[in-house]
Amino acid sequence: MLKKNKINLKCINNNKIITFIGMMGTGKSKFGRLIAKNFSFDFYDIDLLIEQKFNNTIKTIFEEKGEKFFRQAEENIIKELIYTLSNANKSSVISLGGGAFDNVNTRTLLLKKSRVIWLNTPVQKLINRVGDGSKRPMIRGDVNKSISELLKKRIKYYSLCHDQLNTNKLNQNQIIEKITEIISN
């Protein structure tokens, strides 16, 4: 159920930065907020930070500026946030968008400066949670096919995480307990 690599990462200045990665619909933001609240850590949702910076939705940014623009903005915001948190010695939880960990610069930085936890959720659960995908810019056409193809592409990057939590047969409280075990080590 829980895969734990032998890396017990403490971030620079002994503060902890926890980063949640995974597909859309895994609960990165939901569990990120809950864990941050439980530990009195700050919480940052990268998608929300991007929306605030550009005063627009992720979907609209994708439509008007394109994915390349979005991914560069995402990388810049993550880099700025990580260095700010590291220098401020602030314990924090970060929720990434589903594709952010595909970026080699982002991935390298987060693996070095934070504890990366992959919330791994089965495709069928993701499909049920995402619904028609109308608010998700990476969903094109058939939701099932889009999510399956994205996961197939991204799994090689997600698997580079420090810790993986398979959420398949866990309820919310069990997921919180497992995440708590991971970050308490």
N, C-alpha and C positions, 0 to 999 in steps of 0.2 A: 504494500500500500504506500509506504513512504520510502522514497529512495533518498538516501543522504550521502552525499559525497564526503570524502575525508577532509574537505576544506572547512575549517571553522573560522570564518572570516570576521575579523573585527576591522572596522573601517579606520581610516586615518584619524588621528587624535582620539582613538578609542571610542568614538561614537558609532552607533549602529545606523546604517542606512539599509533598509529592507526594500527590495524592488520586486513587485509582482509582475510576472509575465504570463502570457498565454493567449489563447484565442478570445475573440469577442464572445461574451456570454459566459465566461468562466467564473465571474464574480470578483475580478481583480479589484475593482473600485469598492464594491460592497465589503469584501473582507479586508481590504486595505484600510477603510475607514474604521471598521470594528477593531482591528488589531491596533491601529494608531490610538484609538480611544482607550482601549484596555491598558496600553503601556504608557499613555500620556505622551506619545510621539506626535510630531506634526504629520499631516497627511497632504500629499500632492498627487493630483490626477493630471497626468500630462495632457490628455485630450482637453480637459477643462482649461488648463493654462494656455494652450494654443487658441482655444475659442476666445478666451479673454483677451489675449494679445491682439488677435485679428478682428475682434468684435464680430465674430461670425461662427456658424456651426462648422463642424468638421466636414460634413457633407458638402456644404456650400464652398468651403475652401478648396476641396477636391475638384468640384465642378468648375469653379472660376479660375483657379490657379494651377490645378493639376497635381498629380501625386508627387512628382519630383519636388515641386515647391514645398508641399506639405512635409515630405520626409526631411528636407533640409531644415525647415523651421523646427520640426520635432527634435532633430539632432541638436540644434543650437540651444533649444530650451532645456533639454536634458543635461547637456554639458554645463550650461550656466547654473542650473539648479544643483547638480552634484558638487561643483566646486564651491558654491555658496554654502551648502550644507556642511561640506567637509571643513571648510575654513571657520564656520560658526560653531563647530562641535555640537551640532544639533542631531539628536536621534529622530529619524523620520521614516515614513513609509511612502513609497512611490508606486503608483499604478501606471503601467505603460499601456499604450494602445497596442493592439494585437500584432502589428507589423513593425513596431519600433525596434525589436530585438534582432530583426533581419539586418539592420545596419551595422556593419563591422565596427565602425568607430564608436557607436553607442554601446554595442555589445561589449567591446573591449573595456571601455570606461566603466560600465556598470559591474562587470565581473571583477574589476580591480578595486572599485571604490564602494561596492555595496554587496549585500547578501541577496543573491538572485534566486527567487522561488518561483517555480513553474507550477501554476494551477492547471493540471492536466485533466480535462473533462472530455468524456466521449462525444463523438460527433453528433449522435442522435440527441443528446441533452442540449448541445449547442444549438442545433437546429430548432428545437422546441423553444429555447430561450430567445433566440434572435427573431423568431416570427417571420414576417414577410421580408425582413431585411431592408425595408424602405429607407431607414435612417442610417444604414451602414454603407459607406461609399465603396467598400471592397466587395460587396455582394452585387453580382451582375447576373441577372437572369435567375436561374434555378438556385434557390437558397441551399439545398442539400449539396448540389454539385459545387457551388462556390465555396462553401465551408470545407467540404472534403478536399478540394484542390488547394485551398489556402493552408490547411493543416498539413497536408502532404509536403508542401513547400517549406513550411516554417518549422516542422518538427526537428529538423537537423540543427536549427539554431536554438530552439527551446531546450533541446537535450544537453546543451552546453552549460546549463544552469548549475548553481551550487546544490540546490535541493529541488526535488520534484515531489509534488503531492497529487496523487491520483484521487480526484474528488468523486469518483463514480458512485460508490455505495455509502458515502458519508453524508450525514445531515449537517446543517449549519454549525451546530455546537461541536460536532466531531472535527469538522474542518478547522474551526477556531482552536480547538485543543491541539491538533496536529501542527498548525502553524506556530502556536505558542511554544510547543516542544522544540521546533526547529530554531526559532530565534532566541530561545533561552539558553541554547548551547553555545 
